[in-house]
Amino acid sequence: MLNKPMALGIERMTAADANEPLVDDYVYLAGRPPLRDYIHFMTEWARYGKMADVRALTNEWRAASGRISELEKQEAGWADNPVIGQLGHHLEPLRAEVLNDPLYQQAFDTQPADIAVVELDRLVVYQKHVNLNYVPYVQSRLGNAPTEEDIFRVCLPFDHPQPVVRWMRSHHNTYTFFSPSNDLRFLDSAIVDFSQVLGYAPPGAVAALIAVSVGFGSNFLNAIHVENRLILNNGSHRAFSLRHLGLTHVPCIVQDVSSREELKTIASSSLMRNLDLCLKHPRPPVLKDYFDPELRKVVPVPRRLRQVRVKFEIDEADVPAL
C-alpha cells in the first residue's frame, strides 16, 4: 500500500535550511504509468530520490497495479456515459462574459464547444502527477463560503489573472522568461504596425517591427467529449483542488468531438500518446483516483520554474535585385 496522504506542507524551509531548495508536495498516480516512469520520477524528481529503495518502489507500483486490476472488475464502465448538466440560468451573465472573451473565441473555434456542468470524479485524466501547491491558491480565491458565481470564476477566469513572470536579457540576441506556472509558453510571432507601439524610442527609422509573444493560454477548465467519455484537457490542478475542497460538480467548457481525426486538432501530444488508455480501457484513470490512498503517493519535489527562451538571429547581406 502506498503512503497515506500527508498534510499539505507547501514550503518546508526554516532559517537553518537556507541552503535547501523550496519544496512542493506532489501527488503521483502509481500503477498505470510504466514501472520505469514511476521509478524515474521517484529517483530523479523527488527530493532525496537518489536515496530511494528501488525494490520498495517496485513493490509500491506492483501494489497499485493490483488495485487497478480490482477497479477494472468493480468499476468497469465508470467513465462511460458522463452526465453533462446545464448551467443554471442565474449564471448566464457570466457565461456570456466567457463566450464574448476573445481568448475563448480563439482557443475554442475548431470544434463545437459550450459551458456545461460536469462531475469531477468521472473525468478521465492522463496527467501522472499534480502539484499540491495549487490547493491553497484555489482556496484563497474561493474563500470560506463560495457562491456558485465564485466557483464559476475560478473554473472559467475570464479576467485572466496572470501568474508571476520574470525575464532577463541573457545574451545580446536572447531573452529568457521564468514563471512558477507551467502554462508559460511561446504564443505567437507577428509583424506589428509601429503606430501600435507606445513608449518605444527606436534608434532609427523603423520599417518593420517584429513581435514575439510569450505568456499563458486561456486557462479555462476544459474537457473533451469524445467516444462517450469526458477527458480533462486543461485545468488538472484546478480540478484536483476543487475536488479536494469538497466540490463534486463544476462549470467546465466541453468540446464535442465526433472522431479521432478531429481530436488531433485540439488534443495535446500527451493525450494522443495515452488515447487508447483513456478511451478504450474499461476503467481508465479518473480524477477520483488522485484521492485513492492505494493509487496515490505524495512525494516532496524541489520547486521548478517553467523557462521559455526566445532567441533571434540576424543575417545581413547584399543580394542581386531581380
N, C-alpha and C positions, 0 to 999 in steps of 0.2 A: 504494500500500500504506500502511496506517495505521502509526503509530509502533509500535515494538516495546514489549512490556510493560516498564515500568521497575520499579525496586526499590520496595518498599512504604515510601516515605517518608511517615510519618504526620504529623509536625509538622516544619516547615522553619525554625522560628524560632531566632534566636540573640539575644544581648543587643543586637546592633546593629539587629535587626529588631523592636524592641519595639513599634513603631507599626504593624507589618504584621499582618494578620489570621492566625489559625490556619488552616491549610490541610490538607485531606484529598485523597487521590488517589481519583478515581472511574474506574471502567471504564464506558464508554458503548458500547452496541451500535449500530454505524452500518449504513446500508444499508436497514434496514427502516422505522424511523421516517421520516416525510416529511422531505425535504430542509430544509424550513422549520423543523421541530422541531430538527433537528441543528444548523443554523446558530444558532438561538436559544440552545440550550444552550451552545454553544462561545463565543458572544459575550456572553451575559448572565450565565451561571452561572460559567463558567471564570475563574480568576484571569488577569488581563491579557487578558480576552476582547475588550475594546474595541480591542486592537491586532491582533486576528486578521485574517488574509488570507482574505476571504470566498471568493475564487476558489479558493484552496488547499483550503478546507473543502469546497467543491463537488466538487472533484476527489477528495478523500478519500471523500466519500459515494458518488460515482459508482463508484469502485473497489470499495467494499464492496458496492454493489448488484450489480456484476458477479460478485463472489464468491458472492453469494446465488443468482444465476442458475445458476452452476455446481453449487451444492449441490442445487438443485431437480432437476437431472438425476442427479447422483451418489447422492443420499441421499433420493430420493422414498420416502415411507413410513417414514422413520426413526423418527418418533414414534408410529407405529401399533402396535397390539398390545403395549402395555407389559407386561413381566413384573412381576407383583405377588407378591412372595415372602412366605412365612410367617415370623413371628418365631420365633426359637429358644426352646425350652422353658425354657432357663435364664434367659430374660428375662421369664418370666411374672409373677414378683412385681412387677417394675417396670411391666409392662403393667397389672396390677391397680391399682397406685397411680394411674396416669393415668385409668383408667376410673372410679375412685371419686372423682376430683377434681371438686368442684362446678363449677369453671370449665370443665372438659371437658364435663360433663353439660349445662351451659347453652349452651355455644358450639356443640355438635355434636348438638343434639336435633332438628334439622329433617330431615336426610337420614341414611340408614344410613351408619355410619362404623365403622372399626376400625383397628387399628395393624398395619401391614404393612412390608415391606422393599421399597424402590424403588431403581431405578438413576438416579443423579443426572443423567447425561449426556442421558437421553431425556426428562427433564421439560420440558414446554412452558413457556416463560416469556413474560410480557408486559411485565415491567418493563424500562425502557430502560437504566437505569444502576444500579451497585452501588458502595457506599462501601467502599473497601479498608480503612478504619479498623477494620472489624469482624473482619478476619482475625486480628490478634494477640490480640484478646479471646477468640475461639474457641480459638485455640492455647493460651492460658493456662489455659483450662478443661479442655482435653484432656490437657495435659502431653505428655511426650516419647514415652510408650508407652501410649496409651489402650487400655483394655479395651472390650469391647462394651457393658458397663454404663456406662462413661464416655461413650461415643458416644450411647447411648440418652438419658442425662440431658441432654446438650447439645441433642439434637433435640427432646426432649419434657420440658422442665424443669418437672416437677410441683411443685417447690419455689418456682417463680415468682420468681426473683431480679429485683429492680427496678432499673432504671437510676436515675441521679441525677435528682431533680426539685427545682426551686426555685420558690418562689412569692412573690408580694408583693401587698399590697392597693394597687392602683394608683389607686383612687378610692373614695369612700365606698360605692359600690354595685358595685365591680368588683374581681375578683381575677384575677391573671394568673399562669399556670403556665408554666415553661420546662423543657425536657429535651433532651439530645442525641439521645434516641431519637425517631424519627419515629412510634413507636407510641403516643405520648402522645395521649390523646383524652378527650372527654366520654363518660362511661359511662352515667349514669342520673340521674334525679331521683326523689325519693320523700318521702313524709311518714313521719317516724320517731317511734316512741314515745319520749318524753323519758326514760323509765326506762332506755332502752338506751344513753344517753349518759353518759359519765363525765368528770369534770374540768371541766365547764362550769357556771359560776355565772351564771344568767340575771339580767338587770336587772328582771325582773318575773315574774309567774306565767305559766308557759308553757302555752298552749292547743294549740299545734301546732308542730312542728319540721320544717322542710323541708331535706332533704339533697341536695346536688348532688355527684355522684361524678365525679372526674377521675382517670384512671390509665391502665392498659395492658390490652391484650387477653390472651387465654390464652397467646399466644406459643408455640404448638406448631407445629412443622413440619407443613405440611398441604398435601395435593394433592387435586384433584377428578378423579375418574374419570368421564369423560363422552365419549360418541361414540368410544369405543375409544382415547382418549388420556388421559394424565395431565397436568393443568395445575397447576403450582406456584401455590398460592393464598396461602400465607403462609410467610415464612421465606426469602425470596430471598437475603438477606445471609448467613444461616447456611448455606444450601445451597451458595452460591458458596464460602464459607470452607472448608467441609468438603471440597469437591472440590479446592480449591487446596492443601489439606493432604494430598491423595492418596487420600482415601476415595472409593469408587465406588458403594457401596450402603449405605443408611442407613435406620433406622426412621422412619416417617412416618405420620401419620394420613391415611387415604384415605377420602374421602367418595364414595359411589356415587350418581350422578345419572342418571336414566333419560331426561330430556328437558330441553330448553332452558327450558321453563317452570319446572321445578323448580330449574334452575340460577340463575334470577333471585333465588331466596330466599336464596342463600348467596354469590353472586359479587359482587365489587367492581364499581363503575361502570367502572373502568379495564379490567377483564377483559371486561365486556359490550361496551365500545367496540371491543375487539380480537377479538371472538369468532370471526368468520369466519377471520381470520388464524390463530388458534390451532387451530381445528377443521377447517377446510376446505382450508387450504393444503397442498399435497403435502409441503412441507418447512418447517414452521413454525419460529420461533425456539425453540431449546432451550438448556438450561443450558450445554452444552459450547461454545456459540458465544461465551460470555464469555472463552474461552481461545484463540480463533482470532485470531492477530495480524492477519489481514486483515479481521476484522469488528469488532475492539475498538479503542478509543482510550482511553488512560489520560491523564487531564487533571486538573490541580490545581484544586480548588474551595474557596473560602473556607468555613470551617466554618459550619454552620447549626444553629440550635436550633429545635425544634418549640415553638410557643406555643399555648396554649389560654387564651382569655379568657372568664371567667364573669361575666356582668352581670345584676343583678336590678333589678326596678322595683317600687315600692310605690305603690299608689293607695288612699287612704283617703277614704271618703265615707259620708254617711248616705242610706239608701235606704228607701223605704216597706216596711213589713212586710206580707207577703201572707198 
